[in-house]
Amino acid sequence: DAGVIQSPRHEVTEMGQEVTLRCKPISGHDYLFWYRQTMMRGLELLIYFNNNVPIDDSGMPEDRFSAKMPNASFSTLKIQPSEPRDSAVYFCASSFSLDRPKYFGAGTRLSVL
Amino acid sequence: EDQVTQSPEALRLQEGESSSLNCSYTVSGLRGLFWYRQDPGKGPEFLFTLYSAGEEKEKERLKATLTKKESFLHITAPKPEDSATYLCAVRKIGTGNQFYFGTGTSLTVIP
């Protein structure tokens, strides 16, 4: 398996623009997670899905953030409108279950100018 | 308050100089403790899972141990390629946020 695949790897945008991050989880994994990593706050869980259904989105910072998982092999994280404080590395991860390890993608480095 | 704390924040070792990284946690109802390695510009890479106090796992120069309050990642005779940030994460029983990551220990092994 190719592992968790994220795109794009880098995104530079201007404040107010819409940003869409994409993720393809490992085939067979029932759980998909979106994390944000910054120097100040480390890794923060934003939302996770089980069998394509959002289970816990309590980590989503505000209504500007939304995530979808239309099928078992694809998820998106959308920020609209983007703000400079959204600049971070966003990781997608997947796992077989909550008790099993997560496998992370390479991340998307987002810079909002 | 549920919390995961890693120490030290940064560690510099000479090649071959063994040491330990610490991950202490205060979550109730531990379901699992995970160690990850993260290289610059990459996502965390899974190393070990520990589920109960007394458990130990080993892989090459790394050995992870778990007590009721903390976990240690022991590095024996490290090599420069072991340089990375090591993250621990805890999964707890319950509702709401069940996952907590520490902020990591940045390890540098000098040749």
Boltz contact constraints between the chains, C-beta under 6 A:
constraints:
  - contact:
      token1: [A, 42]
      token2: [B, 101]
      max_distance: 6.0
  - contact:
      token1: [A, 42]
      token2: [B, 103]
      max_distance: 6.0
  - contact:
      token1: [A, 43]
      token2: [B, 101]
      max_distance: 6.0
  - contact:
      token1: [A, 45]
      token2: [B, 99]
      max_distance: 6.0
  - contact:
      token1: [A, 91]
      token2: [B, 43]
      max_distance: 6.0
  - contact:
      token1: [A, 99]
      token2: [B, 31]
      max_distance: 6.0
  - contact:
      token1: [A, 99]
      token2: [B, 32]
      max_distance: 6.0
  - contact:
      token1: [A, 101]
      token2: [B, 34]
      max_distance: 6.0
  - contact:
      token1: [A, 101]
      token2: [B, 46]
      max_distance: 6.0
  - contact:
      token1: [A, 101]
      token2: [B, 49]
      max_distance: 6.0
  - contact:
      token1: [A, 104]
      token2: [B, 43]
      max_distance: 6.0
  - contact:
      token1: [A, 104]
      token2: [B, 44]
      max_distance: 6.0
  - contact:
      token1: [A, 105]
      token2: [B, 43]
      max_distance: 6.0
  - contact:
      token1: [A, 106]
      token2: [B, 42]
      max_distance: 6.0
  - contact:
      token1: [A, 106]
      token2: [B, 43]
      max_distance: 6.0
  - contact:
      token1: [A, 107]
      token2: [B, 43]
      max_distance: 6.0
